[in-house]
Amino acid sequence: MGKSLRDFHDVELAAQAAAGGRREYGELVRRHGSAVRGLLRRMGATPSLSDDVAQDAFLQGFQRCSEFRGQGTFAGWIKKIAARLYLKRVAKEARYVAEVETDQADVVVDRGGLMDLDEALKTLNETERVCVSLCHGAGMSHPEIAAAMNLPLGTVKSHVKRGLDKLRARLQPAQGDGRSIHVG
Amino acid sequence: MSADEFDPMIERMFAQSPRLADEALFLATLQARMEKQSRWRVLALTAAGLVGGALAIREGLTVNFASGGETTLDQGIRAAAATAQGAAQSGLDGLGVGSVDLSSGTGVLAFWIVAGAMAAVLAAGAARLSQDV
């Protein structure tokens, strides 16, 4: 009995997709589509924009599949493509302002004491959210983020650090007790 | 919790992305776009082939019917054509159909019939693809 597509490793599927295998690539999309769309939403994209950019990323991924040779994970590779496409899209729309502080100081959380990452990310300003998502969600290094966002390296490091500090302040107490909390 | 413990925790949380309910629709839309993109590529290649073929035929006819004032380029093309014809003739000899003389009226006619048939097949394919797209 032959192996089902689900039995193949990502690297094997990517190799077959590089040779034109659309079914194999479809399996990769099925496995990682939600994660890529989720990352884009965490970066601040609306659901429709995240779907649009994710589609473009997977189309580009199919054309460039031969470039993926198993260094790192396929998910990480395609997430980087998607994140860069998203940054280009928002740069076109000139949505970035380097220092916009939209501190949401009063966030009431009542989810059985657990504040999830998506909620916590909403407390960061847009640039911090994108920097933290690129660093910890897409696995990009600080220099890669600086190049992709056209920001100085030091600025990127500051955004990541501030973003993480805010996440830590909001996530840690929520995980400690099981009560409704008020953060800010 | 220290930063050393917190950073991996954040990465784990990022890695835990919920599966979206419409992932089947997302995949179907993507596959439709891939299919469409592939058709356009085939269509573009076919069109390029047709244009290239048409130009080659036109050039061939121009060389055949050019009279007087033969340039170096004309001579070069004529020499290349003679070489190609010789190679094709030797190929025909190898296939045991050496009696077909490409420089004769029958040979030229056969060449044009085959070329015309190929052009018709390509045009039909292009028309079908354009309907699909």
Chai-1 contact restraints between the chains, C-beta under 6 A:
chainA,res_idxA,chainB,res_idxB,connection_type,confidence,min_distance_angstrom,max_distance_angstrom,comment,restraint_id
A,V29,B,L27,contact,1.0,0.0,6.0,A-B,restraint_1
A,V29,B,L30,contact,1.0,0.0,6.0,A-B,restraint_2
A,R30,B,L27,contact,1.0,0.0,6.0,A-B,restraint_3
A,G33,B,E23,contact,1.0,0.0,6.0,A-B,restraint_4
A,G33,B,F26,contact,1.0,0.0,6.0,A-B,restraint_5
A,S34,B,S17,contact,1.0,0.0,6.0,A-B,restraint_6
A,S34,B,R19,contact,1.0,0.0,6.0,A-B,restraint_7
A,S34,B,L20,contact,1.0,0.0,6.0,A-B,restraint_8
A,S34,B,E23,contact,1.0,0.0,6.0,A-B,restraint_9
A,A35,B,S17,contact,1.0,0.0,6.0,A-B,restraint_10
A,G38,B,S17,contact,1.0,0.0,6.0,A-B,restraint_11
A,Q55,B,L30,contact,1.0,0.0,6.0,A-B,restraint_12
A,F58,B,L30,contact,1.0,0.0,6.0,A-B,restraint_13
A,L117,B,M13,contact,1.0,0.0,6.0,A-B,restraint_14
A,H136,B,I10,contact,1.0,0.0,6.0,A-B,restraint_15
A,H136,B,E11,contact,1.0,0.0,6.0,A-B,restraint_16
A,H136,B,F14,contact,1.0,0.0,6.0,A-B,restraint_17
A,G137,B,F14,contact,1.0,0.0,6.0,A-B,restraint_18
A,R168,B,F6,contact,1.0,0.0,6.0,A-B,restraint_19
A,Q172,B,M1,contact,1.0,0.0,6.0,A-B,restraint_20
